[in-house]
Amino acid sequence: MNGYNWDAFFDYYLAEHAADISESMESDPEAGSYVAYFEDTEENERKAERFARIIVSLIDNEEEIYRILREKGGEIEWD
């Protein structure tokens, strides 16, 4: 997926599984990259660390990404 698709995927995933993270996060997707950033606070640092763990977990368990795409892909607001 490109950065815009990852942005759409994470918007959906975080709304379903970790809404508090997405409330504090901004993103800047591009065709070849995805960037997420937070205002520099201790609370947001913890949220950024949780988001990083979520990303690593999804990559380590790529079948979960495929399952979400198969089952929920129509609910994701793709660009």
Helices and strands as residue ranges (DSSP letters): H 3-17, H 19-24, E 25-27, E 36-38, H 42-60, H 62-72, G 73-75
